Every structure is written in structure tokens, then in C-alpha cells.
Amino acid sequence: MLNCTPCASHLHIISINQKHPDYYGKRLNSSFESKQNIRRNLLWAVIFLVIAAASIYTVKKVSGDFSFRRLAELYRNAANLPLLLALAALFGYIAFESLSLKTLLKSFGHKCSFGQSVVFTSADMYFSAITPSATGGQPACGYFMVRSGVPASCVTVCLVFNLAMYTLSIIIIALGAMIINPGVFNFFGAGAKVLILLGALGLLILASLAILVTAKRSTIDWLGRFAGRVGKKLRIIKNSTDEASLIQWVEDYKRYADQLSGHGPALIKSLIFNVLHRLCQLSITMFMYIAIFSNSSMPLKQVINNGLSLLGTQSLISIGSTFIPIPGAMGYTDLMMLNAFEKIMSDADAASLELMSRFVSFYLSVTICFFIVLIYSIVKNRKRK
């Protein structure tokens, strides 16, 4: 997930009624495959490219001493092993969330290959990156899960619980970074510190809500009634049959949610996989820094310590940028990284590291996920025809 705040996504999932067990899946499929939705996704993809170009240009302008010649020089002199570790972390970033979803689905008795779970994760990551506040990621992930035959109520329980584990993993990593090196918080200015604290509060609330929606029956019932009212106002629920279908969907959801308490090992695995998922993404900057400076005159111990400090700053940046309503929090995240990096290196080197690490951890990961989803969709459509 990328700067994910999918409350609206889950409200959208829960608010769709079903007239038979697969009605939600058919509604989600038709909605996702509609021409209007395709045009909207293409528009967001274009906006994504424009914002990405503007972000790179802003980084270049803010760092007056930066030059692409310096960037190329740093890359040529970089150590190979840390660069390979950065690439390995990129693929681990995709793989570990895939393993989390696979584990949760398996705990409910639904067979899911690792390849299928990679497609689910790729859809989540790609659409999270190109939509504001990552609101498109969870519906896209749900679409591919339902399309593969997973019941809609099971999909929602898995996604809500995975959201809780994902959110907790961000908080755990940030707390660990603050305990190991409390000074990383001072790498940021007053405005960024406020946003980090607000982001942490928001994540705690989000995790609590996600846990309540999977663990407390009264909360699930209330949310079902709320979804019914919203559905009537939006004319999704048009008659008593539709309303009865929603009630049945809520009962199915509660049935799957009740099963979670009996799958302790799977839940612990999901949390561990989510922690590893986040660590892989956050560690890319650390590995890139070590690659750039391990061949310099700086003592290796200091290089590693600085790299660990950057890992800490990345965990705080991920919290501070979580609720920024811009696709991928582009621009804001870049400037926060630049501001933090300048505390331990020159402006030009900070800009070079920011662009190199951001390219791998964000732009390259989004591109890989896009092609995974595209190839899977093409193959599936050919088989269906």
C-alpha cells in the first residue's frame, strides 16, 4: 500500500448490496469495468505523470547545486551490493503484502496461489499511487479478488483486517525508529513535525476502527445500517429486496469476521508480513545511501549509522504523508525527504539521493505493478473470449 487512507474505499465496498451470494462481485466488476471508470483511471494516470514531472522539477529547483551530471557520477561510483539489496527490497515490498493477503485468504479456506496474490497486491499499489489518498487501491484489489472467485464478504474482511495490520506496522516501525534514534524527529521543521503527529493520531484511529469493524459485532451492525441509509440516498438500494440483500451481506461479513478469532497464527503472520512489507520499502533509501557513500572517504561505520538514521526519517515521512490528498503524496514527500537528507549531506547529494531512492521505491514499484496488472488482465480477457 502507498500512503493509504482507504476508509472511503471500504465504505464503498460495504455500501454495495447483493441479491445473491455473488451480487456484490458482479456489481463491483461492472463498476470497475465501466467506460466511465476506465476513463477516470486514465485521467488519474495522466495526472500522476504530470505531478511526478512537477515533483522532479521542484526537487531540482529547490537544490540549486544539483546537476544530473552529479547524479550520474554518484550512480557510477556506487557499490554494487547495496544497490542489489535496494532492488531486492523493492521486490520484497511487493512480495510480503502478497504473502499477507495469501495467508488471510488461506485461513478462510480459499486457495490462492502466490502469483494471484501478487496481482491483488499490484492492483492495490498501482491504483493507490494514482488516486488521491489512495482511495482507488482497495476497490481495485477487491475487484481482482472477487474476479478470482473469492466471496465478496470474505474479500472485505480480509482487506479491512489487512488494513489494520498495515497501519499497525507503520506505527510499530516508527516507534522502533524513535526508540533507537530519538534525534531523527529533529530532522524535520515545525510544520512537518505537526503533520507527522497528526498522521500518527490518524493512523491510530484508523487502526482502531479497522479492528472494531472486524472484531465487534455492534460496530458491524451499525456500519451496515449506515451503509443502508447511504445506499438509499444514493439510490443504490431501491426496494425491500435490495435492503434484505444488504442485511444478508452484513450477516455473511459477520460470519467471516467471527472466524478471525480462531486463526491466531494467520493473524500474527499477517502482521509480520506487513511489518516486513513496510521495512522493505523504507529501507530502499538506506541501501541507496550506503551504496553511494560506502566508497567515499567517510568511515563505513558512520555511513551505516547515517543510513539507519535515514531509515528512521523515512518511517516518519510515511506517517506525515499518509493523509495528503495527492496521488502518492508526490511533491510533499519529495520535499520532506529532501529536507531530512540535507541534515547529513550536501544539498546536491541530498537531491541526488532523493531522486534515486524515490525512483526505486515509488516510481519503479508503481511501474512494475502496472505491468503486472496489465499483463494479467490481457491474459484473462483472452481466455474469457
Secondary structure, 3 states (H helix, E strand, C coil): CCCCCCHHHHHHHHCCCCCCCCHHHHHHHHHHHCHHHHHHHHHHHHHHHHHHHHHHHHHHHHCCCCCHHHHHHHHHHCCHHHHHHHHHHHHHHHHHHHHHHHHHHHHCCCCCCHHHHHHHHHHHHHHHHHCHHHCCHHHHHHHHHHHCCCCHHHHHHHHHHHHHHHHHHHHHHHHHHHHHCHHHHHHCCHHHHHHHHHHHHHHHHHHHHHHHHHHCHHHHHHHHHHHHHHHHHCCCCCCHHHHHHHHHHHHHHHHHHHHHCCCHHHHHHHHHHHHHHHHHHHHHHHHHHHHHHCCCCCCHHHHHHHHHHHHHHHHHHHHHCCCCCCHHHCCHHHHHHHHHHCCCCCHHHHHHHHHHHHHHHHHHHHHHHHHHHHHHHHHHHHHHC
